[in-house]
Structure formats: structure tokens, C-alpha cells
Amino acid sequence: MTRDLPVLIIDGTRFSDLDGFARELSRLLSGYTWRGNLDALNDVLRGGYGTPTGGWVLKWFSSETSRAALGHAETARRLERLLPSVHPSNRAAFEARLHAARRGEGETLFDEIVAIIREHGPGGQESADGILLELAEARPRALAGQAACPHHISPLAGPPRRPAGRRCPRRPPPRPGRPPHPGRPPRAPPP
């Protein structure tokens, strides 16, 4: 039952390349930094690297934005970085994949990442890990204003946990004459 599982949230508007995606995913991990290696992503998803145990839900908001950011151009860029370290016996196939990515053909980084995550969920070879991937384009209104204060989003529970009406201590105070939150009128001072 997904209702009982912890929820980790990826916001596709917070990154525009693989390095940014790695930072966004690492933000969700407790005590571990993933640096973008797809083999290591498999290890992270198996558990023990800052992810919840016993299964969890990965909600990926603005996934279409991510699909474009991790598309063929970023795939080609990644393959170009890996090319010098490719074993000579695999070089021809690797270069063919690189040329296809440059032409806008073939599997993209987004496709690879989604496939890796889905291998750890229902129907995948590593389904015992219990990861449920939910791709969504729109970000819920409850989270829409959270990007300015990401350290208050609990990756395991979603919405911020600070008491209502309290300003984040890490956020600078509002400028005089401006509302404390965009789109909200300033509060009346207490009597």
C-alpha cells in the first residue's frame, strides 16, 4: 500500500543536466552524495545509501521538463565524457550510440534513469526493493512555493514541517514594504 510508504520528491524544474539531477537526487539521500554514475544509482536504489528501507515512492514532478533536460544532447555530452575510458573492445558500439544521440536518436539519459528506477519496482528484476516511480508534469500547489526553502521539505514526508507562520531562519527577512511571501498580503502586527 503506497499510503504507508515514505515519499521522496524530485523537482524537474531544479536541474537542467545530469550533474543537476545528481544534486537533486543527493538532496533526498541521508548522508550520501550520488555523483551521477548510473551503476552507482542501482546501488543507491538497492538501499543502504540514504534511502528509506522497506520500499518508498519516488514522485518526479515536472518530468517532461526533465525529459528534455536529460534528452539526446545531455546523453551525447555524457557519452563524450565517458568515451576516453571505454574499453577498445566496446568502443565501436559506444561510438555508434554517441553518434545516434548526436542525431537525436536512441535512448536518452532520462529513459535510462527511469528504466533503472523501474527495475527496482513492481515487475522489475529487483522489485524486492519496493520503489514506486510516479512521473507527473505539474507540481502540486502545496509544494509550489517550496523551492525557495528546500531545506524545509522533508524528502520522506513531502511538505515542510516548520510551524505555520514562522519564517525560515535561513531565509533573509523580507524587505520593508514587501509581503513576507510572494502573493500573500502582509500580516497585521499583533495588538
Phi, psi and omega in degrees: 000123184289338183298329182270353184274145173297151182240126173250141187240126172254132178252109182295347178276353184268001180210160181226008178200180183296321179298320177293321176298319179298319177295319180296316179292319180298329178300332182275342185273142181267105175079018179218142177244119175270133187253014173101359177285124185290330174295319179292330176300319176303316179297317179301316183290337177288340177110164179090000180239043176092006177261157179297152176266154176080022178093155180195166180254132174252108178264121183249098179278153183055044183293330177291326174297318178294322179302320178288317182295326181254035182276206185297320181297315179290326176298313179298319179300316179296316181296323177298321178292327182276339187309315181299335183262004181285136179296140182306328181289343182250359188297317183298314179295321180294315179296324177298319178294319178298314179297321178297317179297320178297330178276357182081028182239159174086185182290141179259171175301318178302313180300316180297314182296315179298317180297319179297314180297317182293335176296339182261012181235194183306128178085351180274165181293338179242040185297342179298340178290337172069038180264125178254119179264128176238113177267133180217145179275312185271148176266132181300148181302327181298336180253354188303324182267006188278343185300330181287345183222059190294338182287353176260358174276122176279116182299336182269343185233354177090254188299159182297155183253359181289151181299145179301140176087353179261136178278146178297130181294340179273345180272135179297153180296154180295150178289147180304138178085358179246147177294150181294335178230135179304134176084357179246140177289151179295150178283147176289140179296148180295149182291000000 
